[in-house]
Amino acid sequence: MNSVNYSILLEKLQISDYKKWKCFEIEHGKDNSNNKTTVKDNIRRSIGSVSGIYLYAKDNRVLYIGKGKPISNRIYSHFRESFEMVSGDTKYNKWHQFFSNKNNIGMLKVYCLVLDSNNEKESELDRQIIEKIITKVYQPEFESDKFKVEKTQKWLKKSC
């Protein structure tokens, strides 16, 4: 069986270079409890209330790739997860563990790709497919085996 070159597919869709997507910066790791509304408003002002794919990067490292409807809600959740546990995180608190890690806090770049149409069912499927392809191409640190091992070890220490 031939392997699929997903990079070529992304090029044909004209979305291969995430650095050409809409971008803004957000500071993770600081508890802005008094400013949560301001942070949420700044995120919405930066990207609007759009649905699609987002990618976190720091120092030319791709940290995380996700999808959101709207994206701003997911980014705000990740911001909070950088300094506190958030309901809805899994029993392992994997997003909190990742976004609060000392290597993943500070000024982060968030790149956004709008994937939204009038047909919500199709839009959601598009977001799922493109998220998987972009994750396969860029291999974010969140998906790495190294993080998965560290995450499991931390959870086991908490459990025992």
C-alpha positions, -999 to 999 in steps of 0.1 A, spaced: 0 0 0 13 35 -9 17 59 20 -3 92 18 17 124 16 -6 146 37 17 177 32 8 177 -5 -29 176 4 -25 205 27 -6 224 0 -35 218 -25 -59 231 1 -36 261 5 -34 256 43 0 239 46 19 268 62 3 275 96 25 306 99 2 322 72 -29 316 93 -43 343 115 -21 347 146 -20 363 180 0 359 212 -12 350 246 7 346 279 1 313 296 10 304 332 -1 336 349 -31 334 371 -51 364 359 -81 355 381 -90 392 384 -86 396 346 -103 365 332 -130 385 315 -104 408 299 -84 378 287 -115 362 272 -124 395 255 -89 399 241 -90 364 226 -124 371 210 -111 405 197 -81 388 182 -99 361 163 -136 367 166 -162 340 172 -151 316 145 -149 279 143 -119 260 130 -84 247 138 -59 263 161 -22 256 167 -1 266 197 36 273 190 65 285 211 101 291 199 93 274 166 80 243 185 45 231 176 30 224 210 -6 216 204 -32 214 177 -70 214 183 -103 223 169 -130 245 183 -165 258 179 -158 286 185 -120 285 187 -119 313 213 -136 291 240 -110 264 236 -81 288 237 -96 304 269 -98 270 285 -62 262 276 -52 296 291 -69 287 324 -54 252 323 -20 268 323 -25 278 360 -55 258 373 -74 226 368 -106 232 347 -137 211 347 -141 190 316 -104 180 315 -100 142 316 -94 123 348 -57 126 341 -59 164 337 -38 161 306 -44 196 293 -36 211 327 -4 190 330 6 200 295 -2 237 295 12 243 330 45 226 322 74 251 326 83 245 289 49 255 277 42 287 296 51 323 288 42 340 256 27 315 231 17 321 195 -18 308 186 -25 303 148 -61 300 137 -76 286 105 -113 292 100 -132 262 89 -169 271 90 -198 268 66 -236 270 67 -238 233 72 -226 226 107 -225 188 103 -201 192 74 -181 219 91 -175 197 121 -164 168 100 -141 191 80 -126 203 113 -121 167 126 -104 156 94 -81 186 90 -72 185 126 -60 149 123 -41 156 91 -24 187 105 -15 168 137 0 140 116 21 165 95 33 187 124 35 161 152 28 185 181 46 179 214 12 172 231 9 140 210 45 129 216 53 96 235 75 116 258 46 137 271 23 107 274 49 89 296 54 120 318 16 125 321 11 89 332 39 90 357 25 122 373 -10 107 375 3 75 391 22 96 417 -10 115 426 -31 83 427 -8 63 451 
